[in-house]
């Protein structure tokens, strides 16, 4: 889906949203589980003096099942296979 088809369409109406019965229910109940916990999201920062070797990084990424195969989708490089 092209992001332009979804974003900046001016369809959100705050006044209408505030009228919905579920508006801010979770925030009022103070039982919000952060998305990091709810969906198991984590991150880390890798630092090293030497940068990754581009070809070895590409090969490792493709071997792990990352990237797109062949001519699928648009965009530039980073494809495997």
N, C-alpha and C positions, 0 to 999 in steps of 0.2 A: 504494500500500500504506500503510495506516495504521501509523505508527511504533509505536503501542501494541500492534499485533499481533506485533511483533518484539522490542521492548525490554523489559527487566526481567522476563523470564520465569523466571529462575533455572535455566536449562538448562546453563550453562557449568560444567564440572567440571574444576578445575585438575589434580587428581590424574590424572584420565583423560587429559587433554591431555598431561601430562608423560610418559605411557607411549607416546605415538605416536612412531614412528620419525623423523618429520620435526620433532619438537619442538626448537626452537632451532637447527636445522641451519644456517640462514643466519647467525645471530648467531655461532655457533661458527666458521664459515668466514671471518668478517670480510669478506665480499664483498657486504654489503648495499648496494644502490643506493637512495638516498633516493627517496621517492615523487615529490618535486619533479622529480627527474631522470628516473625511470622513466616517469612519465606526462606530463611536460612541463608541470607546474603552476608558475605564477608569480603574483606579486601585486605590487601597488604601492599607494602611499598618495597620493591626490590631495588637495592642500590649496589653498585659495584664500580670499581675504578675503570674496568675495561667494558666497552659496550658489547652487546651480543654480536656475533658474526652473522650477517644478514642471511646467508644461504643456509647455515646450520640451524638458525632459528626457524626459517621457513620450512626446512625439512622436518624438524621436530614438531612443528605445529601441524603439518600435514599428516605426519605419522600418528598423531594423537587424535585425528579425525576432525581437525578444525579446517576452516576455509571452505570455499565453494569449489565444486568440481567443474571442469571444462568451461563452457560458455554460458553458464546459468547466470541470470541476473545482470544488472548493470555494474558500472564501477570499474575501477582500475585493477591493479594487481592483487597479490595475496591469494591467488587461486592455486588449488592443488590438483595434480593429475593432468 
